[in-house]
Amino acid sequence: MARLLRGDIVWANLDPTQGHEQSGKRPVLIISHDVFNQKSGTAQPSWVKISQIRALSILRLSAPISHLSELEVDEIISGFNEIVS
């Protein structure tokens, strides 16, 4: 898989899931910083549905879809911070 960058939107296979988690093949947004993505083997993606944030193994991720600007990612992080603060 190509290097994951903050702001990338990629397809993810979220199965198997439990409870009310999102399931199936879904687009996810990488919000973790590039240095973390390169070294960890996981990424912290989220739909723009910020209530469903979770860490995922890179093995769940596949084809890239798009990439958001730094400003767009910052707006999403700001919205996430509002629900956890």
Order of alpha helices (4+ residues) and beta strands (2+ residues): beta-beta-alpha-beta-beta-beta-beta-alpha
